[in-house]
Amino acid sequence: MNDLILGLDIGSSSVRTALFDETGEALPGTLAKIDCSLTGVNIDAESVLTNVIESIDATLQRSSGIKGKIAHIASCAFWHSLVGVGADGKPTTEVFTWADTRSRKCTAKIQSDLDEAAVHHRTGARFHSSFWSSKMVWLKADRPEGWAGTTRWLSLSDHIQSKLCGNDSTSLSMASATGLLDQGKCAWDTELLNYLEIDESKLPKISHPNLTLDGSYQRRWPRLANARWHPAVGDGAANNVGSGCVTKNRAALMVGTSGAMRVYQGEPPDEIPTGLWCYRVDEKRVIVGGALSDGGGLYAWLKKNLHVELSDTAIGEEIARRGADAHGLTLMPFFFGERSTGYHENARGHIFGLNASHDAIDILQAAMEAVAFRFAEILDQLEAIAPIDEIVVSGGALDASPVWTQIIADVLGRDLLVSNQPEASLHGAVLLALESIGKIKNLEVSTVLNPKQFHPKCHEIYKAARKRHVATYNRLLNNNS
């Protein structure tokens, strides 16, 4: 009888679990989803643990009639989280996410003290509040009691693993997105640790332990008692795999709450473009790309605060009717800060050209187009490494708004492939685990991809609009530098 695998995806907005067979196919009816509750831009660790437990409960209940041994638990989790843990194993801080920019005031100090270009080349990460270095400098100064009481600094997934398995080691994939990992040596970066005055013993061990659930959870879930736990990989790396994007010439473009565009590589490129990051998938592969802080979250925020009561379908139909850049607005999509491509800590959202003739739909359309312009900037830098032949798009925000996919295609001037894989990250985590245990040898799995053709006339309109966008972006950066 074939073995089964439980997949776990710890996202910033929800936890998902499902059961898979040993070919990586999801078993129908086993998917469970538990929404997470954000506190501002941060998360309560214990609430996420509760959601993980409830989601596993639900999947096991839904699969009670499915025969087979569950031999593995494969997981992925969102990158860049940071939580302090005390000697008693309890959190000393909230879980800080990439969206928490309070430490941005510390970034300039680090930039003045260290060679950012050299650190970017070694770690794949710029100095920015989304990474651990800025957060640690800030915490040491602003939260001295929490800093002093912390014995371990972990990603959220490491903390969840410690609660379920009694071991807080981390995967190379999760460690690589902290900004503290030497990507070439696959080890914590000595210069940064010395600068932060933090001993390596306070960071999780990077290893591949043979873990199983602790006794209390083995009793709660008898079917998982002997299952091997695989430490979480980054959700971006897993998403590329689940979307069928595991070559350097096929990019994955995702718009969920935030946005990202990524390609797989073997070793890190000789030169990482300044606006991009580079993280490890494992010892033999990296992923290179750019991330946007504004994506579906910006769309939802605008829709709520502009009191737009139309459905997403109706909004899309109205935008399509009006046409490309019909509003003439220039919007800077940095309402949640900027990561790629400038990593400008003081970037803010702006709307230029607004007058009494504009309405809420104009602003929504301008925001969607502006996000597409930022993806165009990321694509330009990715193609400095290698030509991109295909772009696969996915994500809940694009699923809810097909017109946004069309806008992105028209802005890029590229035909896109739309993924029909509803749980790409969850699927990808399972495939990576199957590869690691030798069950599959090729990650280039076939996925259902539907073409979305760009409109040449709209692309010409957007080329002019993008120039206006970039000129405004550069002017704002110069004014704030």
VEXDOBA-197422 format. One line per field, with one value per residue (C-alpha): residue number from 1; residue in one letter; x, y, z. Coordinates in steps of 0.001 Angstrom, whole numbers, plus 500000, padded with zeros to 6 digits. Each point is the difference from the previous one (the first is absolute). Layout:
REM VEXDOBA-197422
i = NUM | ...
aa = a | ...
X = X | ...
Y = Y | ...
Z = Z | ...
***
This chain:
REM VEXDOBA-197422
i = 1 | 2 | 3 | 4 | 5 | 6 | 7 | 8 | 9 | 10 | 11 | 12 | 13 | 14 | 15 | 16 | 17 | 18 | 19 | 20 | 21 | 22 | 23 | 24 | 25 | 26 | 27 | 28 | 29 | 30 | 31 | 32 | 33 | 34 | 35 | 36 | 37 | 38 | 39 | 40 | 41 | 42 | 43 | 44 | 45 | 46 | 47 | 48 | 49 | 50 | 51 | 52 | 53 | 54 | 55 | 56 | 57 | 58 | 59 | 60 | 61 | 62 | 63 | 64 | 65 | 66 | 67 | 68 | 69 | 70 | 71 | 72 | 73 | 74 | 75 | 76 | 77 | 78 | 79 | 80 | 81 | 82 | 83 | 84 | 85 | 86 | 87 | 88 | 89 | 90 | 91 | 92 | 93 | 94 | 95 | 96 | 97 | 98 | 99 | 100 | 101 | 102 | 103 | 104 | 105 | 106 | 107 | 108 | 109 | 110 | 111 | 112 | 113 | 114 | 115 | 116 | 117 | 118 | 119 | 120 | 121 | 122 | 123 | 124 | 125 | 126 | 127 | 128 | 129 | 130 | 131 | 132 | 133 | 134 | 135 | 136 | 137 | 138 | 139 | 140 | 141 | 142 | 143 | 144 | 145 | 146 | 147 | 148 | 149 | 150 | 151 | 152 | 153 | 154 | 155 | 156 | 157 | 158 | 159 | 160 | 161 | 162 | 163 | 164 | 165 | 166 | 167 | 168 | 169 | 170 | 171 | 172 | 173 | 174 | 175 | 176 | 177 | 178 | 179 | 180 | 181 | 182 | 183 | 184 | 185 | 186 | 187 | 188 | 189 | 190 | 191 | 192 | 193 | 194 | 195 | 196 | 197 | 198 | 199 | 200 | 201 | 202 | 203 | 204 | 205 | 206 | 207 | 208 | 209 | 210 | 211 | 212 | 213 | 214 | 215 | 216 | 217 | 218 | 219 | 220 | 221 | 222 | 223 | 224 | 225 | 226 | 227 | 228 | 229 | 230 | 231 | 232 | 233 | 234 | 235 | 236 | 237 | 238 | 239 | 240 | 241 | 242 | 243 | 244 | 245 | 246 | 247 | 248 | 249 | 250 | 251 | 252 | 253 | 254 | 255 | 256 | 257 | 258 | 259 | 260 | 261 | 262 | 263 | 264 | 265 | 266 | 267 | 268 | 269 | 270 | 271 | 272 | 273 | 274 | 275 | 276 | 277 | 278 | 279 | 280 | 281 | 282 | 283 | 284 | 285 | 286 | 287 | 288 | 289 | 290 | 291 | 292 | 293 | 294 | 295 | 296 | 297 | 298 | 299 | 300 | 301 | 302 | 303 | 304 | 305 | 306 | 307 | 308 | 309 | 310 | 311 | 312 | 313 | 314 | 315 | 316 | 317 | 318 | 319 | 320 | 321 | 322 | 323 | 324 | 325 | 326 | 327 | 328 | 329 | 330 | 331 | 332 | 333 | 334 | 335 | 336 | 337 | 338 | 339 | 340 | 341 | 342 | 343 | 344 | 345 | 346 | 347 | 348 | 349 | 350 | 351 | 352 | 353 | 354 | 355 | 356 | 357 | 358 | 359 | 360 | 361 | 362 | 363 | 364 | 365 | 366 | 367 | 368 | 369 | 370 | 371 | 372 | 373 | 374 | 375 | 376 | 377 | 378 | 379 | 380 | 381 | 382 | 383 | 384 | 385 | 386 | 387 | 388 | 389 | 390 | 391 | 392 | 393 | 394 | 395 | 396 | 397 | 398 | 399 | 400 | 401 | 402 | 403 | 404 | 405 | 406 | 407 | 408 | 409 | 410 | 411 | 412 | 413 | 414 | 415 | 416 | 417 | 418 | 419 | 420 | 421 | 422 | 423 | 424 | 425 | 426 | 427 | 428 | 429 | 430 | 431 | 432 | 433 | 434 | 435 | 436 | 437 | 438 | 439 | 440 | 441 | 442 | 443 | 444 | 445 | 446 | 447 | 448 | 449 | 450 | 451 | 452 | 453 | 454 | 455 | 456 | 457 | 458 | 459 | 460 | 461 | 462 | 463 | 464 | 465 | 466 | 467 | 468 | 469 | 470 | 471 | 472 | 473 | 474 | 475 | 476 | 477 | 478 | 479 | 480 | 481
aa = m | n | d | l | i | l | g | l | d | i | g | s | s | s | v | r | t | a | l | f | d | e | t | g | e | a | l | p | g | t | l | a | k | i | d | c | s | l | t | g | v | n | i | d | a | e | s | v | l | t | n | v | i | e | s | i | d | a | t | l | q | r | s | s | g | i | k | g | k | i | a | h | i | a | s | c | a | f | w | h | s | l | v | g | v | g | a | d | g | k | p | t | t | e | v | f | t | w | a | d | t | r | s | r | k | c | t | a | k | i | q | s | d | l | d | e | a | a | v | h | h | r | t | g | a | r | f | h | s | s | f | w | s | s | k | m | v | w | l | k | a | d | r | p | e | g | w | a | g | t | t | r | w | l | s | l | s | d | h | i | q | s | k | l | c | g | n | d | s | t | s | l | s | m | a | s | a | t | g | l | l | d | q | g | k | c | a | w | d | t | e | l | l | n | y | l | e | i | d | e | s | k | l | p | k | i | s | h | p | n | l | t | l | d | g | s | y | q | r | r | w | p | r | l | a | n | a | r | w | h | p | a | v | g | d | g | a | a | n | n | v | g | s | g | c | v | t | k | n | r | a | a | l | m | v | g | t | s | g | a | m | r | v | y | q | g | e | p | p | d | e | i | p | t | g | l | w | c | y | r | v | d | e | k | r | v | i | v | g | g | a | l | s | d | g | g | g | l | y | a | w | l | k | k | n | l | h | v | e | l | s | d | t | a | i | g | e | e | i | a | r | r | g | a | d | a | h | g | l | t | l | m | p | f | f | f | g | e | r | s | t | g | y | h | e | n | a | r | g | h | i | f | g | l | n | a | s | h | d | a | i | d | i | l | q | a | a | m | e | a | v | a | f | r | f | a | e | i | l | d | q | l | e | a | i | a | p | i | d | e | i | v | v | s | g | g | a | l | d | a | s | p | v | w | t | q | i | i | a | d | v | l | g | r | d | l | l | v | s | n | q | p | e | a | s | l | h | g | a | v | l | l | a | l | e | s | i | g | k | i | k | n | l | e | v | s | t | v | l | n | p | k | q | f | h | p | k | c | h | e | i | y | k | a | a | r | k | r | h | v | a | t | y | n | r | l | l | n | n | n | s
X = 500000 | 501372 | 500981 | 498099 | 501319 | 498382 | 500696 | 500011 | 500142 | 500406 | 499052 | 499695 | 496232 | 499095 | 501205 | 499276 | 500402 | 499200 | 500895 | 502060 | 501023 | 503642 | 499841 | 499120 | 496328 | 497598 | 497269 | 496548 | 498044 | 502949 | 500853 | 499406 | 500515 | 500029 | 500186 | 502646 | 499423 | 502578 | 500642 | 500898 | 502891 | 500988 | 498734 | 499481 | 502096 | 497665 | 497004 | 501819 | 500903 | 496324 | 499085 | 502577 | 498586 | 496409 | 500891 | 501775 | 497011 | 497687 | 502071 | 500375 | 496274 | 499194 | 502405 | 498927 | 498640 | 503168 | 502229 | 503756 | 502873 | 500788 | 503786 | 501014 | 498950 | 501219 | 499671 | 500632 | 499613 | 500213 | 503488 | 501532 | 498107 | 501858 | 499008 | 502006 | 499676 | 501073 | 501596 | 496518 | 499149 | 497442 | 500113 | 501653 | 498729 | 497146 | 500734 | 501408 | 499190 | 501519 | 497198 | 501182 | 502110 | 500568 | 503665 | 500516 | 501631 | 502886 | 500693 | 501906 | 502347 | 500811 | 500546 | 502503 | 501853 | 500240 | 500583 | 496473 | 501083 | 502383 | 497394 | 497386 | 502398 | 500647 | 496526 | 497753 | 498207 | 500127 | 499871 | 496293 | 497447 | 498585 | 503190 | 501350 | 502966 | 497909 | 497456 | 502708 | 501690 | 496600 | 498980 | 503277 | 499489 | 496222 | 499132 | 502974 | 498062 | 498730 | 503450 | 501665 | 497386 | 500351 | 502111 | 499067 | 499080 | 497828 | 497789 | 496359 | 500227 | 502971 | 497953 | 497020 | 502356 | 501449 | 496515 | 498957 | 503321 | 502121 | 502716 | 500442 | 502546 | 499364 | 500282 | 502565 | 497094 | 498497 | 503401 | 500916 | 497168 | 500969 | 502711 | 502581 | 501088 | 503156 | 498448 | 503263 | 501098 | 496442 | 500773 | 499152 | 501941 | 502849 | 500330 | 496307 | 499860 | 503032 | 498443 | 496727 | 501939 | 497978 | 501464 | 499225 | 498646 | 497000 | 499081 | 498425 | 502276 | 499867 | 499559 | 497913 | 498966 | 498008 | 497058 | 496668 | 497206 | 500253 | 498166 | 496954 | 499395 | 500657 | 497204 | 497758 | 500714 | 500743 | 500224 | 502935 | 501808 | 502799 | 499920 | 503268 | 499809 | 501752 | 501052 | 498148 | 501308 | 499219 | 496592 | 501482 | 502276 | 497105 | 497707 | 502401 | 500107 | 496232 | 499560 | 502371 | 502694 | 503287 | 502232 | 501761 | 498012 | 496521 | 498948 | 497232 | 497994 | 497708 | 497565 | 498482 | 499960 | 503393 | 501691 | 503143 | 501742 | 502615 | 502197 | 501962 | 503783 | 502735 | 502559 | 499598 | 500667 | 503402 | 498282 | 496636 | 498159 | 499640 | 496212 | 499748 | 500591 | 501476 | 499026 | 500784 | 497546 | 502480 | 503724 | 499904 | 497529 | 499103 | 497055 | 500465 | 497298 | 498316 | 497163 | 497326 | 498433 | 496868 | 497870 | 496585 | 500248 | 500131 | 497030 | 497960 | 501014 | 499004 | 496749 | 499077 | 501003 | 498538 | 496760 | 499875 | 497109 | 500200 | 501148 | 503499 | 498421 | 498020 | 503083 | 501982 | 497330 | 499907 | 503807 | 500017 | 497326 | 501963 | 503268 | 503699 | 501145 | 496677 | 500190 | 503409 | 500937 | 503470 | 499904 | 502980 | 499056 | 501948 | 497168 | 501615 | 503571 | 502414 | 502164 | 501078 | 501371 | 501243 | 499682 | 499248 | 499004 | 498148 | 497975 | 496314 | 496890 | 499169 | 497295 | 500846 | 497628 | 496843 | 497096 | 496256 | 499325 | 501641 | 498151 | 500878 | 500304 | 502617 | 502082 | 499632 | 501025 | 502974 | 501136 | 499752 | 501922 | 502639 | 500633 | 500431 | 502552 | 502012 | 499962 | 501351 | 502946 | 500651 | 499804 | 502610 | 502428 | 499273 | 500774 | 503404 | 500801 | 498318 | 497275 | 496495 | 498158 | 496803 | 498178 | 497524 | 497569 | 498066 | 498642 | 496697 | 499897 | 500293 | 497497 | 497479 | 500748 | 500798 | 500219 | 503116 | 501687 | 499131 | 501422 | 503272 | 500233 | 499346 | 502531 | 502719 | 499157 | 500220 | 497578 | 499535 | 499193 | 497332 | 500449 | 496956 | 501811 | 497926 | 502547 | 503336 | 502069 | 498485 | 500485 | 503569 | 500964 | 498802 | 501909 | 503221 | 499608 | 499354 | 503129 | 502079 | 499004 | 500504 | 496355 | 500178 | 503064 | 498641 | 498288 | 498927 | 496512 | 497232 | 497424 | 496899 | 500907 | 497557 | 501380 | 499200 | 500974 | 501054 | 498379 | 502593 | 497973 | 499682 | 503706 | 500856 | 497805 | 501589 | 503548 | 499325 | 498228 | 502914 | 502455 | 497825 | 499941 | 503788 | 500678 | 497728 | 501637 | 503487 | 498931 | 498572 | 503160 | 502185 | 497809 | 500211 | 503673
Y = 500000 | 503434 | 502464 | 503244 | 503469 | 502720 | 503436 | 503113 | 503610 | 502679 | 503258 | 503508 | 499987 | 496317 | 496501 | 497229 | 496247 | 497152 | 496374 | 498971 | 496692 | 499167 | 501398 | 503412 | 499965 | 501524 | 497659 | 501503 | 501257 | 500158 | 503703 | 502050 | 503750 | 502001 | 503788 | 501739 | 503207 | 502728 | 502456 | 503106 | 498723 | 497269 | 496612 | 498273 | 496816 | 498019 | 500849 | 498675 | 496797 | 499573 | 500501 | 497415 | 497459 | 500683 | 499728 | 496659 | 498810 | 500902 | 498327 | 496787 | 499947 | 500526 | 497229 | 497470 | 497686 | 500118 | 496990 | 500295 | 500859 | 503695 | 499771 | 503656 | 503528 | 502600 | 503698 | 503481 | 503381 | 503667 | 501480 | 502789 | 499438 | 500503 | 499024 | 500006 | 496995 | 499741 | 497143 | 498700 | 499658 | 502806 | 502992 | 503127 | 502073 | 499989 | 498463 | 502787 | 499688 | 501608 | 502584 | 501418 | 503016 | 501487 | 499048 | 502062 | 502770 | 497586 | 499131 | 503202 | 499376 | 496497 | 501345 | 502533 | 497397 | 497161 | 499512 | 499285 | 498876 | 497420 | 498745 | 499825 | 497896 | 497611 | 499740 | 500809 | 502623 | 503796 | 501876 | 500511 | 499775 | 496789 | 498143 | 498968 | 502388 | 503186 | 498363 | 498768 | 503408 | 501548 | 497385 | 500301 | 503762 | 500249 | 496702 | 499401 | 497750 | 497775 | 499968 | 498983 | 497315 | 498353 | 496863 | 499084 | 502049 | 497973 | 500130 | 499302 | 496597 | 499071 | 500887 | 497956 | 497073 | 500293 | 499760 | 497020 | 498127 | 501375 | 501244 | 503573 | 499407 | 501673 | 499161 | 501630 | 501477 | 501793 | 501147 | 501491 | 502560 | 501466 | 502103 | 498486 | 496992 | 499791 | 498442 | 498628 | 498361 | 498977 | 501219 | 502980 | 503084 | 500706 | 503726 | 500688 | 497941 | 501847 | 503335 | 499073 | 498642 | 496812 | 496582 | 497299 | 497850 | 502351 | 499168 | 496741 | 497237 | 499517 | 496273 | 497152 | 498200 | 496793 | 501320 | 498586 | 501550 | 500207 | 497383 | 502133 | 500679 | 496373 | 499100 | 502713 | 498865 | 496243 | 499972 | 502434 | 498234 | 498678 | 502649 | 501768 | 503771 | 502054 | 503505 | 502736 | 501446 | 503559 | 500440 | 501838 | 497098 | 497570 | 502170 | 499903 | 496196 | 499672 | 502388 | 498001 | 502709 | 498258 | 501251 | 503344 | 500830 | 499559 | 502569 | 499696 | 503181 | 499892 | 502546 | 499154 | 502444 | 501140 | 499176 | 498312 | 498945 | 497237 | 497636 | 496878 | 499867 | 497539 | 501979 | 503725 | 502247 | 501679 | 503358 | 500397 | 503011 | 502694 | 499845 | 496221 | 497436 | 496507 | 497246 | 496312 | 497266 | 497372 | 499236 | 499748 | 502704 | 503624 | 502167 | 503568 | 502613 | 503117 | 500536 | 502691 | 500983 | 501200 | 497453 | 498616 | 501642 | 503436 | 499170 | 498828 | 503038 | 502441 | 498185 | 500148 | 503588 | 501298 | 498184 | 498116 | 497548 | 498523 | 496417 | 499345 | 498744 | 503213 | 502113 | 498059 | 500449 | 503755 | 500294 | 498035 | 502296 | 503139 | 498803 | 500206 | 503051 | 501718 | 501953 | 501635 | 499575 | 499120 | 497898 | 498895 | 496580 | 500311 | 500277 | 497101 | 501147 | 499047 | 496945 | 499256 | 501723 | 502978 | 498700 | 503584 | 499990 | 503321 | 499285 | 500754 | 499691 | 502982 | 500829 | 502731 | 501737 | 499422 | 502378 | 500124 | 498097 | 496836 | 497281 | 496987 | 497677 | 502325 | 499722 | 496224 | 499670 | 502326 | 497876 | 496748 | 501521 | 501416 | 496561 | 498714 | 502769 | 498849 | 496440 | 501376 | 501484 | 496624 | 498214 | 502346 | 499124 | 496264 | 500044 | 501503 | 496540 | 497833 | 500465 | 499162 | 497953 | 499319 | 501598 | 497961 | 502037 | 498905 | 501282 | 500705 | 503646 | 499057 | 497174 | 502516 | 502584 | 498602 | 503548 | 500484 | 497117 | 501691 | 503308 | 498301 | 498301 | 503295 | 501925 | 497361 | 499528 | 496267 | 497138 | 498395 | 496480 | 499841 | 497193 | 497944 | 498568 | 501385 | 499156 | 500478 | 500552 | 497037 | 497805 | 501213 | 499243 | 496426 | 499608 | 501274 | 497506 | 497172 | 500961 | 500038 | 496407 | 498757 | 499399 | 502349 | 501057 | 502850 | 503105 | 501075 | 498679 | 500645 | 502541 | 501345 | 503415 | 502199 | 502669 | 503689 | 502042 | 503633 | 502729 | 501855 | 503251 | 499975 | 499248 | 503115 | 502095 | 498459 | 500621 | 503746 | 499623 | 497997 | 502747 | 502458 | 497608 | 499504 | 503740 | 500681 | 497177 | 501390 | 503518 | 498813 | 498036 | 503028 | 502237 | 497562 | 499099
Z = 500000 | 499064 | 502698 | 500528 | 500813 | 502089 | 498565 | 502203 | 498772 | 502698 | 498302 | 501372 | 499454 | 500335 | 500811 | 497475 | 500231 | 497625 | 499396 | 496962 | 498451 | 499329 | 496480 | 501415 | 499038 | 502528 | 501220 | 499355 | 502968 | 502411 | 499726 | 503159 | 500376 | 503228 | 499733 | 502111 | 501910 | 499484 | 502834 | 498015 | 497868 | 502448 | 501148 | 503333 | 499989 | 502217 | 497813 | 496931 | 501871 | 500873 | 496337 | 498920 | 502453 | 498932 | 496330 | 500493 | 502044 | 497129 | 497270 | 502012 | 500683 | 496312 | 498984 | 502620 | 497303 | 497886 | 500521 | 500109 | 502284 | 500432 | 499896 | 499631 | 500979 | 497493 | 500751 | 498717 | 501677 | 499179 | 499982 | 502155 | 503275 | 503281 | 503537 | 503200 | 502330 | 503639 | 501916 | 500863 | 496289 | 500134 | 497620 | 501373 | 497070 | 497530 | 496605 | 497846 | 496297 | 496928 | 500154 | 503348 | 499023 | 503474 | 499813 | 496837 | 502051 | 500692 | 496370 | 499206 | 502959 | 498751 | 496490 | 501331 | 502060 | 497468 | 496277 | 498790 | 496531 | 501469 | 502462 | 497229 | 497923 | 502913 | 501513 | 497037 | 502111 | 500138 | 503296 | 500626 | 502789 | 498527 | 500977 | 503395 | 500230 | 500218 | 502292 | 502373 | 500253 | 500700 | 502557 | 501885 | 500351 | 500389 | 501727 | 502332 | 502394 | 497205 | 498433 | 503265 | 500694 | 496586 | 499789 | 496415 | 496932 | 497635 | 496952 | 500801 | 498301 | 502234 | 503078 | 498777 | 499351 | 503508 | 501489 | 497888 | 499848 | 502846 | 497622 | 498747 | 497231 | 496690 | 496325 | 497755 | 498062 | 503006 | 501293 | 496633 | 500062 | 503380 | 498365 | 502364 | 497939 | 497908 | 496902 | 498664 | 503250 | 500992 | 503524 | 502204 | 498886 | 502445 | 499251 | 500591 | 503197 | 501333 | 499079 | 501718 | 503008 | 499921 | 500616 | 497455 | 502833 | 500166 | 496405 | 498870 | 498804 | 496235 | 499569 | 498616 | 503182 | 499910 | 501996 | 501087 | 502007 | 503767 | 502047 | 500814 | 496296 | 499085 | 502373 | 498570 | 496428 | 500008 | 496178 | 500239 | 502850 | 497794 | 497287 | 499221 | 500419 | 497284 | 501166 | 498126 | 496762 | 498963 | 498433 | 497024 | 499160 | 500426 | 497878 | 497065 | 500170 | 500298 | 497056 | 497815 | 499987 | 500764 | 497175 | 499637 | 496865 | 501490 | 502599 | 502563 | 500574 | 503022 | 501397 | 503352 | 502898 | 498711 | 496722 | 498720 | 496810 | 500246 | 497975 | 500962 | 499569 | 500786 | 501962 | 500806 | 496991 | 499790 | 500385 | 501706 | 498551 | 502653 | 500082 | 500411 | 502733 | 499888 | 502460 | 500285 | 499068 | 501207 | 499726 | 496212 | 498939 | 500625 | 499107 | 498727 | 499800 | 501253 | 502459 | 500217 | 503301 | 498194 | 498166 | 500802 | 503422 | 498371 | 497757 | 503020 | 502058 | 497242 | 499317 | 503685 | 500643 | 496748 | 500861 | 496721 | 500356 | 496498 | 499613 | 498690 | 496783 | 499543 | 500771 | 497412 | 497362 | 500612 | 499821 | 496741 | 498609 | 500866 | 498474 | 500793 | 502001 | 499246 | 503279 | 499440 | 503666 | 501234 | 503145 | 502094 | 501457 | 503243 | 502509 | 501875 | 499275 | 497232 | 499601 | 496428 | 498110 | 502022 | 503571 | 500934 | 503680 | 499877 | 496849 | 500420 | 497900 | 497792 | 497473 | 497495 | 497618 | 502031 | 499395 | 500493 | 496782 | 501313 | 501877 | 502122 | 496990 | 498489 | 503184 | 500162 | 496349 | 500505 | 502963 | 498034 | 497092 | 502363 | 501488 | 496436 | 499314 | 503024 | 498653 | 496719 | 501910 | 501674 | 496640 | 498514 | 502797 | 499785 | 496297 | 500802 | 501402 | 497351 | 497383 | 501214 | 497394 | 501961 | 502940 | 502060 | 502101 | 503064 | 503300 | 501695 | 498932 | 496322 | 500396 | 501346 | 497308 | 496533 | 498645 | 502139 | 498185 | 496705 | 501239 | 500976 | 496595 | 498215 | 502110 | 499540 | 496328 | 500573 | 499641 | 503418 | 501165 | 502688 | 502517 | 500948 | 503040 | 502889 | 502716 | 498265 | 503162 | 501822 | 496925 | 499569 | 503608 | 499532 | 496719 | 501582 | 502844 | 497527 | 498081 | 503199 | 500848 | 496439 | 499103 | 497022 | 498000 | 497905 | 501392 | 496505 | 500543 | 497515 | 501073 | 498278 | 498580 | 498110 | 497640 | 500493 | 496969 | 500263 | 497917 | 497872 | 499973 | 503791 | 500320 | 497984 | 502299 | 503062 | 498729 | 500217 | 503346 | 501386 | 499026 | 501935 | 502950 | 500021 | 499683 | 502973 | 501965 | 499368 | 500914 | 503310 | 500804 | 499282 | 502166 | 502924 | 499675
***
